[in-house]
Amino acid sequence: MTRHVDVLIIGAGLSGIGMACHLTRENTGRSYLILERRANIGGTWDLFKYPGIRSDSDMYTFGYGFRPWHGTKVLADGPNIRQYIEDTAAEYGVTDHIRFGRKVTSAVWSTDKGLWTVEVLDERTGQTETYTSDFFIGCTGYYNYDNGYRPQFPGEENFKGRIVHPQQWPEDLDYRGKRVVVIGSGATAITLIPAMSKDAAHVTMLQRSPTYIAALPADDPVAVGLKFAKVPAALAYKAGRARNIALQRASYQLSRTNPKLSAKLMLAAVRAQVGPKIDMKHFTPSYNPWDQRLCVVPNGDLFKVLRKGEADIVTDTIETFTENGIRLSSGQQLEADIVVSATGLAVQMLGGATLEVDGETLATRDLVAYKGALLGTVPNMMVILGYTNASWTLKADLAAEYFCRLLNHMRDNGYNEVVAIPQEGDRSEASLMGGALTSGYITRGDGVMPRQGTRGPWLVINNYFRDRAMLRKAPLEDGILRFRRTTEQSTPVESRTA
């Protein structure tokens, strides 16, 4: 049986649930379904189970713009974020529109039919299902949920202990009283170190190169003050969100316009946290601030365990694994019972589904993004990707609002089809998430990420204030978007899902 809806969304994580809520909030009148491979709502926040899992953006801006986050924690833990997403879905009646356990394998657009036909595997039964829709929205994020990035380490077969990746954290992993080495220097590694230090005999953070790290208060002092003053939650959230958006932007802008000053300020703050006994070489990157994503720690928890000696940090490269740990290029031996490979993400688009338009299979890398949301030459489709230099949700919210604005414009004018048409020279070789950042996962993802453009709405600016004006206010009929009225279509469906 083929099921048809107006809008088909892939992914019931932060972006997918937000998109569905906006469809209702913006009075689009469109039916929709969400196809989610996992058994629960939450996406990333349902997948990751490693100790200490939390956001790396403040919750005033990581929460949805339309539904306040009521806690005072600056960085919230994973289970609470997942619950927030689930509660949002329930409040807006989204939960009943989700089909769980569905892996999308292909999405095919037919101009003649004016339809997307999406093939789906029900992983619980092994059966294939077919869905059709007028619009197709990718809300799967940009990484592979099956496997993280895990390099093969020399000699790892000789190691008698256990090697784990945070993305597949074993439920039976007991690290109490064990010596742990965490390989990596990104957000996952700096979260794991203080979390595991509570129970492990000792934890070592082994990094090939340092990352910029900033400490934030665990509780937002302004949020605490507003709550104490009994300011209405919605008003407090709105004010705090506006403040934090401005602070994020100012910090990023300083790093771009005066990187030496920005680096000096960041390193001085770290020195004040770690004290004089720890070598600052471990916290002094070779790149400028925001060439890679800035990592943040609540209440300086990483620095505290380093000062206490419950953990240490080593900057070196791996020569080989040994039976009892890792021998480094310097000759130093790190003894370990458990090694955690916090080495990053493997990148893919659309959850690995193939994309086809009128009989031609398209590689997402060959496509250029319009306003960071639509894919050039692909009709009636949007891919939601958040910011790399600010909270993901800020861009996801704007993109969802823009899509709803587009839907309502099409409804009011009798349009059935919209496609962004790039001109020669509009496409650059920089990926949609590249250009500004040089992080490993972005570099590795270059082979699948859509391109950004060279000018105008094809150019990714990663600036919330400018994007807000462009996505909320700029004319839709701009000569780049091509709208079409098609004849009444005979949709080959046996049932229609509201």
C-alpha positions in Angstrom: 0.0 0.0 0.0 1.3 3.5 -0.9 0.8 6.2 1.6 0.6 9.9 0.6 1.1 13.1 2.5 1.7 16.7 1.5 5.0 16.9 3.4 7.3 13.9 4.2 10.0 14.6 6.8 12.9 12.3 7.5 14.2 12.3 11.1 12.4 12.8 14.4 15.3 14.6 16.1 15.6 18.3 17.0 15.2 19.5 13.4 12.4 17.1 12.3 10.2 17.7 15.4 10.8 21.5 15.0 9.8 21.3 11.3 6.6 19.5 12.1 5.7 22.0 14.8 6.2 24.9 12.5 3.9 23.3 9.9 1.2 23.6 12.5 2.2 26.9 14.0 2.4 28.6 10.6 -1.1 27.4 9.6 0.1 25.7 6.4 -2.8 23.3 6.4 -0.5 20.6 5.0 -0.6 16.9 6.1 2.7 15.4 7.1 4.5 12.3 8.3 7.9 11.9 9.9 9.9 8.7 9.1 12.3 7.9 11.9 14.7 5.0 11.8 15.1 4.8 15.6 12.5 3.6 18.0 12.3 6.9 19.9 12.1 10.6 19.4 15.3 12.6 19.9 17.8 11.7 17.1 21.3 12.5 18.4 20.0 12.8 21.9 18.5 9.3 21.8 21.6 7.8 20.1 24.4 8.9 22.4 24.6 7.3 25.8 28.1 8.0 26.9 28.8 9.4 30.4 28.2 13.1 30.7 26.5 13.6 27.3 25.3 17.2 27.1 24.8 20.1 24.7 27.8 22.1 23.6 25.6 25.2 23.1 23.6 27.2 25.7 20.0 26.1 26.1 18.6 29.6 25.5 19.7 29.3 21.9 19.7 25.5 21.6 16.1 25.3 22.6 13.3 26.1 20.1 12.5 29.7 19.6 8.8 28.9 19.9 8.9 26.8 23.1 10.9 28.0 26.1 13.5 25.8 27.8 12.6 26.3 31.5 15.8 25.1 33.1 18.6 27.3 34.3 21.5 25.0 33.2 23.6 26.6 30.5 24.5 23.2 29.0 21.8 20.6 29.5 22.4 16.9 29.7 21.3 14.5 27.0 18.4 12.8 28.7 16.8 16.2 29.5 17.3 17.5 26.0 15.7 14.3 24.6 12.7 14.8 27.0 12.4 18.4 25.9 12.1 17.3 22.3 9.6 14.6 23.2 7.5 17.0 25.2 7.5 19.5 22.4 6.3 16.8 20.0 3.5 15.9 22.4 2.4 19.5 22.9 2.1 20.1 19.2 0.5 16.8 18.4 3.4 15.6 16.4 4.0 12.2 18.0 1.0 10.5 16.2 2.5 11.6 12.9 5.8 9.6 13.4 6.5 6.2 11.9 9.3 4.6 13.9 11.7 1.9 12.7 11.7 3.2 9.1 14.9 3.5 7.2 14.6 5.6 4.0 16.5 4.0 1.2 15.7 6.2 -1.8 13.8 9.4 -2.7 12.7 9.9 -6.4 11.2 13.0 -7.9 9.0 12.9 -11.0 8.2 16.1 -12.7 5.5 14.4 -14.8 3.7 13.3 -11.6 4.7 16.2 -9.5 5.5 13.8 -6.7 8.2 12.4 -4.5 8.2 8.6 -4.2 10.2 7.4 -1.2 11.1 3.8 -0.6 11.4 2.8 3.0 12.6 -0.3 4.9 10.7 -1.2 8.0 13.6 -2.6 9.9 11.4 -4.4 12.4 9.6 -6.5 9.8 12.0 -6.4 6.9 9.3 -5.2 4.6 9.5 -2.4 2.1 7.0 0.4 2.2 6.3 3.2 -0.3 5.4 6.8 0.5 4.6 9.6 -1.9 4.6 13.3 -1.1 4.4 16.7 -2.6 7.4 17.9 -0.6 10.4 16.1 0.9 12.4 17.4 3.9 15.7 16.0 5.1 16.1 16.4 8.8 18.6 13.7 9.5 21.6 15.9 10.3 24.9 15.1 8.6 26.4 12.1 10.2 26.2 8.3 10.0 24.2 6.9 12.9 25.5 3.4 12.3 29.2 4.2 12.8 31.3 7.0 14.0 34.7 7.9 12.6 37.1 5.3 14.0 40.7 5.1 12.6 42.6 1.8 12.8 45.3 2.3 15.3 48.7 0.6 14.8 49.1 -2.5 17.0 45.6 -2.3 18.4 45.1 -6.0 18.0 47.8 -6.5 20.7 45.9 -4.5 23.3 44.4 -6.8 26.0 41.9 -4.1 27.2 38.8 -2.8 25.6 38.5 -0.2 22.8 35.1 1.6 22.5 33.7 4.5 20.5 31.3 6.9 22.2 28.7 6.5 19.5 28.4 2.8 20.3 28.8 3.1 24.1 28.4 -0.5 25.6 25.8 -0.8 28.3 28.0 -3.3 30.1 31.2 -1.1 30.2 32.4 -0.9 33.8 35.2 1.6 34.2 35.2 1.8 37.9 38.7 1.6 39.3 40.1 1.2 35.7 42.8 3.2 33.9 41.2 5.0 30.9 42.7 6.7 28.0 40.4 9.0 25.9 41.7 9.7 22.4 40.5 13.0 21.1 40.3 16.7 21.9 36.8 17.7 20.8 33.5 18.2 22.6 33.0 14.5 23.3 36.4 14.0 24.8 36.2 17.0 27.1 32.8 15.8 28.3 34.0 12.3 29.0 37.1 13.2 31.0 35.4 14.8 34.0 32.4 12.4 33.8 34.6 9.3 33.9 37.1 10.7 36.4 34.5 10.3 39.2 34.7 6.5 39.1 37.8 5.6 37.1 41.2 5.1 38.8 42.6 7.6 36.4 41.7 9.2 33.1 44.2 10.5 30.4 43.1 12.7 27.6 45.4 11.9 24.6 45.2 14.5 21.9 47.1 15.0 18.7 46.6 18.7 18.8 44.9 21.1 21.2 41.4 22.7 20.9 40.2 26.1 22.1 38.2 25.5 25.3 36.1 28.0 27.2 34.5 27.6 30.7 30.9 28.7 31.2 28.9 28.8 34.5 26.9 25.6 35.0 23.8 27.7 35.8 23.0 30.9 33.8 23.2 33.7 36.4 20.7 35.8 34.5 18.3 32.9 34.2 18.6 32.2 38.0 18.1 35.9 38.7 15.0 36.2 36.5 13.6 33.0 38.0 14.2 34.3 41.6 12.5 37.6 40.6 9.5 35.6 39.3 9.7 37.0 35.8 7.3 35.0 33.5 9.2 32.1 32.0 8.3 33.0 28.4 9.6 36.6 28.8 12.8 35.4 30.6 13.4 33.0 27.8 12.9 35.6 25.1 15.3 38.0 26.8 17.9 35.4 27.6 17.8 34.1 24.1 18.3 37.5 22.5 21.2 38.2 24.9 22.9 34.9 24.2 22.5 35.2 20.4 24.1 38.6 20.6 27.0 37.4 22.8 27.6 34.4 20.5 27.8 36.6 17.5 30.0 39.1 19.2 32.5 36.4 20.3 32.6 34.9 16.8 33.0 38.3 15.2 35.9 39.2 17.4 37.7 35.9 16.6 37.3 36.7 12.8 38.3 40.3 12.9 41.0 40.2 15.7 42.1 36.5 16.1 45.2 37.4 18.1 43.3 39.3 20.7 40.6 36.6 20.8 43.2 33.8 21.3 44.9 35.9 24.0 41.7 36.3 25.9 40.7 32.6 25.6 44.1 31.3 26.7 44.3 33.7 29.6 41.0 32.4 30.8 42.2 28.8 30.6 45.4 29.7 32.4 43.4 31.1 35.3 41.4 27.8 35.4 44.2 25.2 35.2 46.7 26.9 37.4 50.5 27.2 37.0 51.4 23.5 37.2 49.8 22.4 33.9 51.7 23.2 30.7 49.7 25.6 28.4 50.9 23.8 25.3 48.0 21.4 25.9 45.5 24.3 25.4 47.3 26.4 22.7 46.0 25.4 19.2 48.0 26.0 16.0 44.9 27.6 14.4 42.9 30.8 15.1 39.8 30.8 17.3 36.7 29.5 15.4 38.8 28.0 12.6 37.3 24.9 14.3 34.3 24.8 16.6 34.9 26.2 20.1 34.5 23.7 22.9 32.8 24.7 26.2 32.9 23.2 29.7 30.4 23.9 32.5 31.9 25.3 35.6 35.3 24.4 34.3 34.8 20.8 35.2 37.6 19.6 32.9 40.0 22.0 34.4 39.0 21.0 37.9 39.8 17.3 37.5 43.1 18.2 35.8 44.1 20.4 38.8 43.2 17.7 41.3 45.2 15.1 39.4 42.2 12.9 38.8 43.0 13.2 35.1 45.8 14.4 32.9 46.3 15.6 29.4 49.0 14.5 26.9 49.7 16.0 23.5 51.4 13.5 21.3 50.9 11.0 18.5 50.4 7.2 18.8 53.3 5.0 17.8 51.6 1.7 18.6 49.2 0.0 21.0 50.8 -2.4 23.4 49.3 -5.2 25.5 48.8 -2.8 28.4 48.2 0.5 26.7 49.6 2.9 24.2 53.2 3.8 23.3 53.6 7.3 22.0 55.9 8.8 19.4 57.9 10.4 22.3 58.5 7.0 23.8 56.1 7.7 26.7 53.9 4.7 27.7 50.2 5.3 28.7 48.9 2.4 30.8 45.2 1.6 30.1 42.5 -0.9 30.8 40.1 0.9 28.5 40.7 3.1 25.5 37.9 5.4 24.3 38.2 6.5 20.7 36.5 9.9 20.8 37.7 10.5 17.2 34.7 12.1 15.7 31.9 11.5 13.3 31.4 9.8 9.9 29.5 12.1 7.7 26.6 11.2 5.3 23.5 13.0 4.0 19.9 12.0 4.1 20.6 9.1 6.3 22.4 7.3 3.4 19.4 7.4 1.1 19.9 7.9 -2.6 18.4 10.9 -4.4 17.0 10.9 -7.9 15.3 13.5 -10.1 13.6 12.5 -13.3 15.6 9.4 -13.8 19.0 10.9 -12.9 20.7 9.9 -9.7 22.2 12.9 -8.0 25.2 13.1 -5.7 24.6 15.6 -3.0 28.1 16.9 -3.4 27.3 18.1 -6.9 24.4 20.3 -5.7 24.5 23.8 -4.5 22.4 25.1 -1.6 20.1 28.1 -1.9 19.8 30.1 1.4 21.5 27.2 3.1 18.2 25.2 2.8 16.9 24.3 -0.7 19.1 22.3 -3.1 19.6 23.9 -6.5 17.8 22.1 -9.4 15.9 19.8 -7.0 12.2 20.6 -6.9 10.1 20.7 -3.7 12.9 19.7 -1.4 14.7 21.1 1.6 17.6 19.9 3.8 17.8 21.4 7.2 21.4 21.9 8.6 22.1 24.1 11.6 24.9 26.5 12.2 28.5 25.5 12.8 29.4 28.7 14.6 26.3 29.0 16.8 23.5 26.8 18.1 22.2 24.3 15.6 18.6 25.2 16.4 18.9 28.8 15.5 19.3 28.0 11.8 16.9 25.0 11.9 14.1 27.2 13.3 14.7 29.9 10.6 14.8 27.3 7.8 11.6 25.7 9.0 9.9 29.1 9.2 11.1 29.9 5.7 9.7 26.6 4.3 6.3 27.3 5.9 6.4 30.8 4.4 7.2 29.2 1.0 4.3 26.7 1.4 1.8 29.4 2.2 3.0 31.5 -0.7 2.5 28.5 -3.0 -1.0 27.8 -1.7 -2.1 31.4 -2.0 -0.9 31.6 -5.6 -1.9 28.1 -6.8 1.7 26.9 -7.3 2.5 23.2 -7.0 6.2 23.2 -7.7 9.2 25.3 -6.7 12.9 24.9 -7.6 15.9 27.1 -7.1 17.9 27.4 -10.4 21.6 28.3 -10.1 23.4 30.1 -12.9 26.9 29.4 -14.2 29.4 30.5 -11.6 27.0 30.3 -8.6 28.5 27.0 -7.3 31.8 27.1 -5.4 34.0 24.2 -4.3 33.5 25.0 -0.6 31.0 22.6 1.1 27.9 23.9 2.8 29.5 23.5 6.2 33.1 24.3 5.1 34.8 27.5 4.3 34.9 28.9 7.8 35.8 25.8 9.7 38.5 23.2 9.2 37.3 20.6 11.7 38.1 17.0 10.9 34.5 15.9 10.4 33.9 18.8 8.0 37.0 17.9 6.0 36.0 14.2 5.9 32.4 15.1 4.9 33.5 17.1 1.9 32.7 14.2 -0.4 29.0 14.2 0.4 28.1 17.7 1.6 26.3 20.0 -0.8 28.3 23.0 -2.0 27.7 26.5 -1.1 27.6 29.3 -3.6 29.8 32.2 -4.6 27.2 35.0 -4.2 23.8 36.2 -3.1 21.5 33.6 -1.6 23.8 30.8 -2.6 26.5 32.0 -0.3 26.4 30.6 3.3 27.0 33.5 5.7 26.5 31.7 9.1 25.1 34.9 10.5 21.8 34.6 12.5 20.9 38.3 12.1 21.4 38.4 8.4 19.8 35.0 7.9 16.8 36.1 9.9 16.2 39.0 7.6 16.7 37.0 4.5 14.6 34.0 5.4 11.8 35.9 7.1 11.5 39.0 5.0 13.3 38.8 1.6 10.9 38.5 -1.4 10.1 34.9 -2.4 9.7 35.8 -6.0 13.4 36.7 -6.6 14.0 35.4 -10.1 16.0 32.5 -8.7 13.1 30.5 -7.3 11.0 29.2 -10.2 7.4 28.5 -9.3 5.1 26.3 -11.5 1.4 25.6 -11.7 0.9 22.1 -12.8 -2.3 20.4 -14.0 -4.4 18.5 -11.5 -2.4 15.3 -10.7 -3.7 11.8 -10.4 -1.9 10.7 -7.3 -1.5 6.8 -7.4 -2.3 6.3 -3.8 -4.4 3.8 -1.8 -4.5 5.8 1.4 -3.9 9.3 2.4 -2.4 10.0 5.9 -3.5 13.2 7.6 
